Each structure stands twice: as structure tokens, then as C-alpha cells.
Amino acid sequence: MNYKITDLIEPDNGCEGFMPGEEPMLTLILSDENDNERKVKLPDIRAY
């Protein structure tokens, strides 16, 4: 099945940033051909 990325949500950690060893994560909002939405959380580096 093919999905279209409709939104990308990145966390806002402000001036604190990420803790040492913490892997930045993001959430992709996906939509299929029937407009059903699905959320997928994955490491930031994999999205790029």
C-alpha cells in the first residue's frame, strides 16, 4: 500500500535540546488512497 506524507511533527525541545544519548524522534502523519490517516513515530535521521 502506498501512503502520502500529509504532516511531519518534530518535537520542540527549546533551549534545553536533547539529553546526551537521546535519539531525536519525529512523527509522520500518513494518508492512504481512502484518506485514512496513520501516525508513525521514527528516528529523525531515518526520515531524511
Secondary structure, DSSP 8 states (H G I E B T S, - for coil): ---EEEEEE----GGG---TT---EEEEEEE-TT--EEEEEEEHHHH-
